[in-house]
Amino acid sequence: MSRETVRYDDAIVRKFLTATVVWGAIGMLVGLWCALQLAVPDLNIGPYFTFGRLRPLHTNAVIFAFAGNGMFAAIYYSSQRLLKTRALPTLSAIHFWGWQAIIAAAAITLPLGFTQAKEYAELEWPIDIAIAVVWVTFAVNFFAMLRNRREKHMYVALWFYIATIVTVAVLHIFNNLAIPAGLFKSYSIFAGVQDAFMQWWYGHNAVAFFLTTPFLGLMYYFLPKAAERPVFSYRLSILHFWSLVFIYIWAGPHHLHYTALPQWASTLGMIFSVMLWMPSWGGMINGLLTLRGAWHKVAEEPVLKFFVVAITFYGMSTFEGPMLSVKSVNALSHYTDWNIAHVHGGALGWVGFMVFGMIYWLIPRLYQAPLYSKKLASIHFWVATIGIVLYVVSMWAAGITQGLMWRAFDATGRLQYPDFLDTVTRLIPMYWVRALGGALYITGVLIGAYNIYKTWKARPATYEEPEIEVPPMIREAKAAVKQERVLERQAQPREHIHRRWEGMPMVFTVLTVVAVITASAFEIIPTFLIGDNVPKIASVKPYTPLELYGRDIYIKEGCYNCHSQMVRPFLDETVRYGQGGVPAEYSKPGEFIYDHPFQWGSKRTGPDLAREGGRRDELWHLRHMEEPRGTSPGSVMPAYPHLLEDRIPFDSLQSRVDAMAMLGVPYGKAILEDATVSAKQQAGELSAKLVTQGGPQGMEDRDIIALIAYLQRLGVDIRQAKGGTQ
Amino acid sequence: MIRFSELVSALSPTQYAELALVLFVLVFVGVAFRHGGKRRATEHAEAAQLPLADDTGWVSKGARR
């Protein structure tokens, strides 16, 4: 049989690696800025750099720019070698530059307030389309490598990459289905409960298939290489893969415990989350035991140090996750900083350390020069490890403190901390410790960046691109040996079925898709189609055009990053969010049928707003937005003085209303013909009310009026359903 | 003709959850059964060697400092 040669494209790996470090540093610095904003509200520089606009920038940057580019570097390096073929250079280039353009677009549009208000899916529809195109380019490139492979068996890392590519595509498309109401404005086609369900099906699986499976693939490839021994148990890796792919996809509803989501879906999400513990720990054990007999190397090799701590954090996060998904734990932890601790254990510990372990292993090979300094790599490791510990412990403390303070009743049966601010100001010292932890982690990253730069400086004038002798392509070899194999099969026992799948990328991909789609369908289709899931409430009416625009401001400013709109059926919540001594009605599915997108939120840095309407007068809201600490001393909310200056774009209201009408929101004929009449009338009335309360004149065409109109509407309809008694 | 929503509503949410559980257990048992035996050990050992067999590029151990 003739031998052929191939040259691996490492230039693309170098590009993605550089992007990982650069965007990682930027994304983390934005995170540090956000952390400091919570301790020092004056660091909110409006209108573009407030917490509500920067926090999505931080999360998108670290997920899609840092972890994303890191994942692509890993995939291009390992897949070419595992498959003994070269990635297609044109597609690689489109993938790389397209992805960087998307990140740049995110960095521009998010501070401008262009957002879909769905966590980790904030980017508006034109960018979503670009993401889909670039992702498909990546997929074509990857599957072309599979097709052109010269190694029959697909190693376990490749299965994890396949699962990532197909599942992320499915998640991205379904969660971002929206009706545009302008070039950078759209409304989710789903509403309320269903939108929430779709979002957290996406959100949790983004964690699963963007932040876990590719990095497990990375672990299964780079850890054996760094330890110079094969993975502990290949069999366990098979179980790990299939269990993870099958179970993860069900877990999303645990983000919605005690909300208006039907209980069966929430329980199902919880049970599968607890089940997830086993495959996750199977994977962790498989990783750690790969180092059996090589532990002495861990003390010497920074690469292995990073990997060991990363895998340990994977174990801790995948224990903590199932625990947080248990309803009774979730009742305490949800909406608190405990979740922030949880995600950062996973992001900084697992993903971050996996990426840096890989980078330190790769750079001498990619830059063809010895690592500049092993000592600096070790310093990076220790500084960052201390940083993670400070970060996570302080946020655990903050989360549990906040959760316990919210639910505390005193001996007389009254809320012990009725003023929400008491529970905010108590956390400030912990926010400082968190900022210190984050700063240490970033210091580590910058030390790493310096080490990489110095290594790169010592690179040769031209990189060697060794020619590798490889067997013929499998698809060509297949044709040649077809007859031979028929004879072989007759003579030998049947080849093991999983081995055969592993040699058949398309079949394998289809099976993965089936696992993912089946699980999704079992949860999603009933949630959408069983009528009883969302009983209608007669008094719940669509938002007026002015309120709709006010809601768009709420979304634009990213209010959902700190305020939930979901009163859970707990005594402390119904009492806290009640009015005039009467407990509030807890949130019902029927309240949200016109909410495109839903605004339930996931964190209460500030109080819940589901029952905000009518709690305070209009002037309080205006003063509060202008300077939050004027009305609420100790508040950490950004100031929004620009809302008193910016004018309502009345001519844009019609397209917003029309988009909602397309989604089935029943606006009457008058509003569909001219939405501005109604909006101007309502704005005029509210503005007059402001003046009678002693407020400024001339607010009838300002954004603040629309936002107040929206806030004053929240929870009003459900009170009418109860005859005004609730 | 029966509507899709009617078809879906014919099962209660609990039954969906039970069906899901059965499906999961079947898949798990299937995969475990396929890969549990000692028979596969050689194949698995070969597969596990794959990442170690591709070191063909520039390799440098140690560091300058």
Interface residues (C-beta under 8 A of the other chain):
Chain A: Y8 D10 S78 R81 L82 K84 E151 H153 Y155 V156 A157 Y220 Y221 P224 K225 E228 R229 P230 V231 S233 Y234 R235 I238 L239 W242 S243 F246 I247 W250 P262 W264 A265 T267 L268 I271 M275 P364 R365 Q368 A369 P370 L371 Y372 S373 K374 K375 L376 A377 A458 E464 P466 I468 H496 I497 H498 R499 E502 A515 T518 A519 F522 E523 I525 P526 L529 I530 G531
Chain B: F4 S5 V8 S9 L11 P13 T14 Y16 A17 L19 A20 L21 L23 F24 V27 F28 V31 A32 R34 H35 G36 R39 R40 A41 E43 H44 A45 E46 A47 A48 Q49 L50 P51 L52 D54 D55 T56 G57 W58 V59 S60 G62 A63 R64 R65
